[in-house]
Amino acid sequence: MTSNHHKDEIFQEKKRPKSPIRFKISLNPEQKKAKTQILENTITLLAGKSGSGKTLLATQIALDRLYKKEAEKIVITRPTVSEEELGFLPGDLKEKMDPWLQPIYHNMFTLYNKEKIKKDIGEGKIEIVPVSFMRGRSFLNSTIIVDEAQNVTNSQMEMITTRIGLKSKMIICGDVRQIDLNRKNLSGFDFLCKKAEEVENMDFIQLKSNHRDPIVEDLLKIYESKN
């Protein structure tokens, strides 16, 4: 006798597309290697300088899993203003969050059909959750992207990572050079990067390639030497 769980797995398998999802731009060799590693782990800390393609890679993986029916939804979170400050901004939650999520939207529209992305956002398949609203949530069968994670505090990072449920993957993107917190040692991203090897099914990946104009590399060197 076939269990309901087994029937669900068979149904999901039949629904999955046979051919690869066609994206408008391709990942480079470094990103492809990182993607393989990310898919092998539950949580991945994805580090890299400005222009290294962290958010693009995380977004491509999330969309790929969604459209291959390997995940039911994408959850995106990013440190912004506090819950109290959000309350003073006009519009609904999505409208309030839009200014902080433009880099994510830009990467999604760069990778895939803009109207399809907008439709999935409207249907809740792509969900935006401010860091301050994550408490009490559990994310099952999802791909969770934590962007600009260097500005997530230790207590916030603990709260976010412990929201992850079964059949989910979390990609935490950050750059420790761009910590804007008053005290850099409060960065939950920096802390987890140092502890990654101590946790099973959690990995740390450093992207090194620059996807912007070569001048960016020189500018970063100048500003790093200034500090």
N, C-alpha and C positions, 0 to 999 in steps of 0.2 A: 504494500500500500504506500503511495507517494504522499509525503507530508506536505502541508501547505507551504512550509518554508522552501522545500525542494521545488514545488510547483512555481513559486515566485522566482526562484533562480533560473528555472527553465524559461519562464516568460521573459525575464530580463535579457537572457542570452539571445532569444529570438528577436527582441526589439533592437539590439545593438547593431549599428551599421557595420556592414562587412568591409567597406573601403575606408581608408584614412580620412579624417576631417581635413578639408582643404582650407588652409589659412592663406591670407594675402601676402604674408612674408614668412620666410623660413628662419628657423633657429640656426645659429652658427655652430660649429663643432663643439665649442666649449659649453654652450647652452644645451645642446643635445646630450652631452655627457652628464651635465648637471640634472637634466630632466630624468634620466634613467635612475640616478641616485635618489632624487626626490620621490619618485614613484615607489621606491623600495622601502621608504620610511614613513612613519606616521607623522612626525613633525620634522621640518627642515628649517634651519636657520640659514638664510640666503644673504650673504654679505657681499658688498662691493662698493666701489667708489661711484660718485655721480656719473651717469652715462654708461654704466656697465650692463644695463639691461635686466636688472633684478625684477622690476615690476612687470616688464614685458614677458619675461619667462614665466613668472608666477601666474600671470593672466592667461598665457597660452595653455599652460597645464590645466588650469581651472576650466577653461572653455572646452578643451579637448575631453576632459573627464565628463563634463556635463553633456556634450553632444554625442559621446560614445555610450551614454547611459551608464557610466561607471559611478556617477554621483547624481543625486537628485537636485542639488542646488549649489550655488556659489555664495559664500558669505564673505563680505568685504568689511574690514574694520581698519580704522586709522585714527591716531590720536588727534583730537581737535580741541575745541573748547570744552568746558565742563558741561554736565547735564543742566546745571542751573543756567549757565550762559546761553546754551542752546534754546532754552525756553523763551529768551528775549528776542530771538531772531524770527523774522516773519516766515510764514509758510509751514507746510507739513515737514515731517522729518527728512524726507528725501530732498526737499528744496533747501532745507537748512544745511544738509550735508554736502550738497552738490559742489560748492566752491572747494572743499577739501578733497573731493573725489575726482576732480577733473583729470589728474594724471592717469588714474585707473580707467576712466571712460576713454581717454585718448588712446591708451594701449589696446583696449577692447575693439574700438572702431578701426584702429590700424590693422588689427589681426583679422577681423571678421565683419560680416554684413551689419551695418549700423542699425537698420530697421529691425533685424532679428534680435540684436542685443537689446534694443529699447523694448521690444515686445516681451523678452524674458525678464527684464527688470519690472515691467508692469505686471507680469504674472507671478512675481515673487520667486522665480527660479534663480535670479540674481538679487541677493538681498544686501542692503547696506545697513550695518549696525554700528553706531558710534561705540567707542571703547567704554564710555560711561554707561551704556545700555546693555552691556554684555552679561552682567551679573544675573544669575538665575536661569540663563539659557543653557541648552544642551544642543549640540549640532551633530546630528546623525546623518550618515551617508552624504557628506558635504565636502567641498573643498573650501577651506577657510584661508583667506589672504589677510595677513596683518602687514600693512604698509607703513613706512616711516617708523619702524618699530624701535629705532634707537631712542625715540622720545616717549616710549611706553615705560612707565616706572616698574620697579620690581613687583610691587603689590598688584598693579594692573596686569603685568605679564603672567603672574601666578593665576590670577582670576581668568584670564583669556585662555591659557593653555589647558586649564582644567575643565573647560567647557566642551572639549572635543569628545565626540561620541564614536560609536562603532562605525566602521566602513568610511571613516573620514580621514582627510589629510590636511595638515596645516602647513602653510608656507609663510614664514616670518621674515620679511625683507627689511634690511636696515644697513646703515653705514655709521660705524662708531665715530667717524670723523665729523659727523654732523649732529651730534647730540646737543639739543637746545635746552635741556633741563638745567635748572639752577645749579644742581650738583651732578656731575657726570657719573658718579658712582651709584646714582639712583636708577640708571638705565637697566631695565630688565633684559633688553636685547644683549647688551655687553655681558651681563652675568650669565645668561644661558649659553652664549657662544663659548664661554670658558668651561662650562659644565656639560656641553653636548655629549662628549665621549663617555660620560658617566651614566647616561640614560639610554636604555635599550630602545631601538626604533626611533631615535632622534639623531640627526646628522647636522654637521656644519659644513657649508660650501662657500668658498670665496670665489667670486667672479672677478677676472682681471682684465678682460678685453674692454676697450672703449668703443661705444657705438655712436659717439658724437664726433664732431670735428676734432682732428688731432690737436688743435689748440687747447682743448679742454684739459688734456694731460699736462701741458705746460703750465696752464693756469693753476691747476690743483697743486703742482709741485711748488709754485711760488707761494701760494697761501699756506701750504703745509710748513714750508721753511720759515714763514713769518711767525708761526706759533712755536 
